[in-house]
């Protein structure tokens, strides 16, 4: 429309009295008179306002001045409204960026919602998190940092990251929250935070939770009844260094819904928190848990927006297949490794693991247990589990040191090859520190009835648990004393050589190529070299004791045969 374009370009108000010729688009707007008012704001035109009269109207000087002044005020108001919307959208985007994407859970479904406050433009401190842990555990966290400003949002991000880090380390819920409390106090901030932390065991359908000044969890049972789980809690985070955070148990049946929320959803100036919780539980009981996203949307309908709101829901369905697990405490006796191998062999036979996979697993168990005993003090534990045709091995010890991969091993070296063996028969391996111990592994292998979780057939993978291996891994001559691997076998190393060749064929069938295959073959050549060293040690032992060499070799053969049975 040329008339509007000219008014916006020149920035001057135009008034047409009744009967003035207008373009067709504007003729019906004001047959009795038309005022076209540009809306200036911050040196530019924010828009235009058209005012028309149905009956003939005379425009006096005072009315013209009033229209011009009103246009200027309207332009400023429109600019502020645009800025308000843009800033509010930016605040919501910032808050959503600080919040995580929810992972897929074994045996459960989780959804979360966040609504920023509409009372102002400042970002809030509400947050939620879902943290997958080892052994099919999941941590659900919800919290609220005091205040609605950039400082609260920054502290919220720090607390969420800290709680996730402490949880992944393997600490118990009360320890996780206590560490977060100590961290917040060390930050020397005037802000405090509330938090509810729930550690769910997906296999057993049980949980432990801790409250730090936060609302209690709400359960919706499969029969439709709801329960506010009241239990003793601790003070908010950042209040007292001496605070205790007691744990309380929860029990889930398939179909149970766990609801965690912040006070913005249940508390307002018009209603107290008890009334809000009663209303929340009633709405949760009336909802259909089969569609958890719709449940979350229904719970947020009509929410008071004077405070930001976070909502986290989880429906527990139960795991279709429960893992098989066995644990062995390794005593520090001369035949400890042989006992660990025997326990492993007996367990894997019971589970129906193939001989090839069993042989490789026994090699890894030998190396990890041997070095845990040689290089650490305290208790050593061997954990075996079979989940969806995937075998997982983990050796835990109490050492704070990390395993060190040797960079260069000569043929004359008596140690340092074990870590290469573990790496060679695995796609990857690793360790991490837990609250109670270090754990090496777990090592994963596919069983004969299925494939590995990576979808690559007979692949080998080590890694992903809560704990480290031993600080160093080596193949030592202590195998003669029954504390080592599979090396103490037969005469002139022939059985040992056949076993090494079988491992090499297994590696090639698994598709090892390049540097990984070279590392594996190098380690096996070193293993054969150790077999020759074994024969030398047998000869020296026979000479020192005055016993016939054949008698010593026969004793070694009998010990090896007894171990294999």
N, C-alpha and C positions, 0 to 999 in steps of 0.2 A: 504494500500500500504506500504510494508515494507520499501521502500526507504524514503518516507516522514516520516514515524514513527521514523526511526532511526535519521533523520535530526532534528526532533523536540525534540527527547529525548536527543541527544548529544548537540544540540545548535550550530552546526558547519555547515558552508556552504560546499556544495559538488558540484563539477563541473565534468561533463562527456563530453569529446570531441567527435567529430564525430566518429561513428563506435563502440562506447562503448556498451557492452551488457546491456540492460535495461529491466525491467519487462514490460509486454505487455501494461499495462495501461499508461506507460510513453514513450513508444517507438515512438508514433506518435506526441508527444509534441515537441520534438526537435531532429529531425534526424541529423541535422548538428552540434548539441551541446546542452547541457542542464545544467542549473545552478539551484540548489535547495537551496534557501536562507531562513533559519529560521528568523523570525522577533522578536527579543528580545525586551522586554519592562518591566521595573520595576521588574527585576529579574525573569521573566517568559516569556514563548513564547506566543506572541499574535496571531501567525499564521505562514504561510509559503508562499513564493513567488517562482513561477516557471517561468524561462525565457528560451525559446528555440529558436534555429536558424534552418531555413530551409536548408541552405547551410553549408558546412563544415566551422567551425570557430575555430580559434586558440585563446586561452585565455592567454594573457600575465600577468605578475605580477601586473602591474598597473591596468589592468581591473579587476583582482581578488580583489584588494584592494577597488576599486570603488564599486564593487557589494556588498562587505561586509559592507562598510560604508552606502550604500544606504539602505540595509536591516535594519540596526540599526535605521536609521531615519524613515523608513516606519513603523517599529514596534511602535515607540513612537507616531507617528501621528495616527496610528490605535487605540492605547490605549486612546488617547485624544478624538478621535471621539466617541468611545464607552462611555466614561465618559460624553461627551456632550449629547448624546442621553438619557442616563440614568437620568441625572440631569434634562433635559428638560421634560422628562416624569414625573419625581417626582414633578416638579413645576406645571405641568398641573393637576396632581392628587391632589396636595395640594389645588390649586385654586378651583377645582371642589368640594372638600370636604368642603370648606368654604361656598359654595353656596348651597341654599336649593333645596329640591325636591318640585315641584309644586303641590299644592292640587287640587282636583276637585272643580269646581266652580258652583254655582247655576246660570243657565242661561248664561253661557259663557264658552269659552275654552281658555286656556293660554298655550303658549309654550315659551321656553327660550333657548338661545344658548350662549356659552362662548368660545372664541378663545384666547389662550394665545399668547403673542408676540413671534416672532421668531428672533427678533433683539438681544436678549441676553438671559441669563438663569435666570434672576431675576423675581420673581413673581410680578404680577401687582395688582392694587387696584380696578379694576372694579367689580361691584356686581349688583345683582338684587334680588328682593324678591316679593312674592305674599302672602298677609296676609289676611286670612278670618276674618271678624269682625262680630259683632252682627247685627241682623236685616237685614241680606242679603246684607251687605256691604262688599266690598273687596278693600284692599289697594294694589296698584301696585307701586313698588319702583325700581328705577335704580339710580346708582351713580358711582362715580369715585374718588378715593383717589389719591392725587398727588404722583408721584414717582413709581418706579418699584424695590421694595426691600422688605425684610422681614418686615420692619417697616410699609410699606404701606399695606401689606397683613394683618398684625395684626390690624392696625387701621380700615381697611375695615371690619373685623369681628366684631369689637367693635361697629362701626357705624350701621351695619346691625342689630345687636342685640338690640341696643338702640332704633332705629326707630321702630322695631317690638314691643318692650315693650311699648313705648309711644302710638303706634297705638292701641294695644290691651286694653290699659287703657280707650280708648274711646275719646281721644282728637281730636279736629278738625285738618285738615291738616296743617294749619299755625302754630298751637300750637305744633304739633309733630315736625315739622322742626325747630321751634324756640328752643325747648328743646334740640334737637340734636346739634344745633349750640352752645348752652350754654355748653353742655357737652364737645364738642370738644375744646372749649376755656379753660375749666377747666383742660383739660389734659395737657396743657402747651406744646404742640407739635408744631413743625415748619411746619407740614403738614396741608393742607386744603383739603376739599372734595367738590365736586359738587353733586347735588341730584335733582331728579324729583319725586314727590310724588303725586299719583292720588288716590282719594277715590271715588269708584264707587258704586252707589246705584243700585243694580241689579233689584230691583222691579220697579223703576221709569225710569231707563235708563238715569240717570243723573250722573254727577261727578263734583268734585271740585279738582283742582290740584294746586300744589305749585312748583315753580322752585327756586333752590338755585344755580345760576351760571351754570345751566345745559342746554342741548339742549331742545327745546320745543317738546311736543308730536306731533305725526303725525297721522292724521285720514284718513282712507280709507273708504269712504262712500259706501253704497250698490250699487250705480250706477257706481262705478269704479273711481270716482273722488277722489283726495287726497287733504288734507289741512294741512298746517303747522300752528298749533294753536299758534299764536304769542300773548303773553300777558306779562304784566310787571312781572318781577321776582326779587328775592333778590340776594345778593352777595353769593359767595361760603360759605360753612360752615367753621367756624373757623377763620373768617376774622374780624368780628365786633360784639361786644356784643349788640350794638344798632340797629342791622340790622332788617328790616321788611321783611316779606315774604308774600306778598299779594296772595290771592286765586283768581282763575279764573274758570268760569264754563265750563263744557263740556256737550254735548248732544249726546246720542247714539240712533240710530235706529237699529232694528234687522238686522244683517249682517255687522255692522260697525266694522272695525278693528282698534285697538289702537296700535301704534308702539312706543316703547321707546328704545333708543339706546345710546351708548356712542360715544365720538368723534373719537375713533379709527376706526370706520366704515366709517365716512364721511369726515375725515380730514387726509391729508398726506402732505409730502413735495412737492408733485407735484400738488396738488389741494387744494383750500381753503375750508372752511367749507360750504359756500353758494353753491358752485358747488357740493360738496358732498351731501348736503341735497336735491338739485334738482335731482341728479341722484338716490338717495334713494327713493324719492317720485315717480319717474317714474317707478322704478322697482316694488315698492309696488302696484302701480296702475295696472301694467300688470300681476300681480300674481293672482292665483285663491284662494280666501279666504276659499274655502271649505276644503282645505288641508293645515292647518296652519303650520304644520311641514315642508312641502315642500316649503312654502313661506319663512320660516326662513332660510332654507338651500340655497334657491336661492338668498336671500338678502346678504348672507355671501360669495357667490361665487365671487372670485376675490378680496376679501377684502385685503387691505394693512395690512401686519402683522408687521409693525413697532411699533405698540402699541396694547395692548390687547383690545378685543372687547366684549361687552355684548349687547345682544339684547333680548327684551321682547315684545311679541305680545299677544294681547287678542282680540278674536272675540266675540262680544256681540250678543247673540241669543235671549235674553229676557226670562223671566220665564214663563213656561207653566201655572203655577197656582200661582196667586198672593195671599199672605196672607191677611186674614181679620184682621184689627186692630182697636181697640178702646182705648181711653185714658180718664181717669177721674181724675180731680184735686180734692183732698180731702181737704175740708175746715175744719178748726178747730172749729167745733161747737159740741154741746152735742150729736147730732144724726149723726155724721160724718160716723161712721162705718156702721150704718144702711143704710145710703145713698149709701155707697160703695157697700154693699151687694145687694141693690136693683138695682144699675147700673149693677153689675155683673150678677145678675139673669136675668135681662131684655136682656142684650147682649147675654148671652149664650142661652136663649130661641130663640132669633132671629137666631142664628147660628145653631140651631138644636142639641145642646149638650144634651146627655142623662141625665135623672134625677139623677142617681147615681153619674155620673161624676160632675154634677152641684153641688150636695150636698157637695161633697168633696172639690170642688173648693171654695165654699162659706166658708167652714171652714178655709181654708188656707188664703183667703182674710181677714176674720175676724181677725185672729191672727196677720197677718203681718201689716195690717192697724192699728189695735189697738195699737200695740207696737211702730209703727212709730210715732203715735200721742203722746203716753205716754212718750217715751224716747228720742225724738228728737224735735228740733225746726225747723221752716221754712216750706217750702212747701212739701207736700206729694203727690205723683202721682201714680196712678194705671194704669198699661198697660196690655191689653188683646190682644192676637193674636191667630189666628187659621191657622195653616200651615199644609197642607197634613194630615188632620184628627188628628192633635196634638194641644192641647190647651196649651198655655203658659201664665203664670201669672207673673207679676213683679211689686213690690212696691218699688218706689224710694223715697229717702229722702236725706237731705243735711248733715247728720251726718258723721263725719270722723271716727267714731268708728266702730269696727267690732262686729258682734254678738257673744255672749259667750254662749256656750252650758252648762247648769248647770250639775254639776257632781253628786249631791245628792239632792233630793227633798223629804222632809218629807210630811206626810199626812196633817200636819197642815199648810204647806206653802200656801201662797195666790198668788204666782206667779212662773214663771219659767217653766210652763208646755207647753206653746205655742210652743216653739221650738221643743219639743218632739213630739207634735202633727204634726207639719209640716214635721218633719223627718219621723214619722211613716207612714204617708200616701204617702210618696214619696220614690223613690228608692235612690235618692241622692238629696242634695240641697246645695246651696252655695251663695257666694256673691263676688263682686269685686268692686273696686273703679273706677268711671268714672270721667270725667272732671267736669261735672255739678252736679252730685249727686251720692248717693249710691243706689244700686238697689238690692232688695232681690229677688232671683229666677234667671230666671223665673221658675215657676212650670209648668211641662208638664203633661198632661193627654190625653189618647186616647179618641176620640169621637166615637159614635156608628157606624159610617160608615167606620171605618178603625182601624188600629192598630198603636201602638206607633212606633217611629222611630227605637227603639232598636230591633224590630222584635220579641218581646216576648209577644205579645197579650196585655193584660190589665195591663201592668206594670205602675208604677208611677215613675216619675223622676223629680227632681228639680235641677236646676243648669245650668251653661253655659252662663250666660248673662254678661252684663257689670254693675254690681252694687250689693250692699249688702242689706241685710236685716237690720233691726233695731239692735242696739247694744245688746238688751236683748229681749227675747220673753216671755210673761207670760200670764196666764189667770187670770184676776183680777176681783174683785167684782164690778168693774165699769160697768159690763154688765147690772146691774140694771138701770143705768143711760142712757142706750142705746148707750154706747161707746164701747161695748165689742162684744163677739162672740155670739153663738147661745144659751147661757145658760139661758137667762131670759124667761123661758117657764113655764106655767101651774102649777097646784096645786100638792103639794107633789112631785114635780119633775117627774111625770109620763111621760109627753111628752118628757122631756129631756132624761129620761132613754130609751125611745123607739128610739130616734134619736141616742143615743150612741150605742145601740145594732145594729142599722142599719149600722152605720159606721164600727162596728166590723165585721159584716157579709161581708161588702164590702171588708175589708182588707183580710179576709180569702179567698174570691173568687179571689182576686188578687194574691193569692199564697204566702202571707207573711208567713215566717217560722222563727224559731230560735229567735235570739235576737231582730230582727226587730218586729216580732209579739208580743213578750213579752213587748217591749217598748210601742207599740201601745195599748195593753190591759191595761197596767199600767196607761197610760195617760187617757184612757177612764174611768177606775175606779176612778181616781182623778176627772174626769169631773162629774161623778155621785156624788162624795163627795161634789163637789161645788154646785150641785143641792140641796143637803140637807142644805148646808150653805145658799143658796138662800132663802129657806123656813124660816130659822131662821131669816134672815134679814127682810123678809116680816113681820114676827111676831113682831120683834122689831120696825119696822117702823109703824105698825098699833098701837102698844101700845103707842109709843111716840106721834103720831098725834091724837090719840083718835078715829081713824076711825075703822070700823069693818074689821076684817081680810078678810072676804069674799069679801068685796068691793075692798080691795087692790089687792087680787088675781084676781078678775074679770078685774080690770084695766090692770094688767099684761097680762092676756089672750087676751084682746082686742088689746093691743099694739103688741103682738106677731102675732095675726091673721092679723092685718093690714100690718105688715112687710112681712108676707108670701105672701100676695096678690100683 
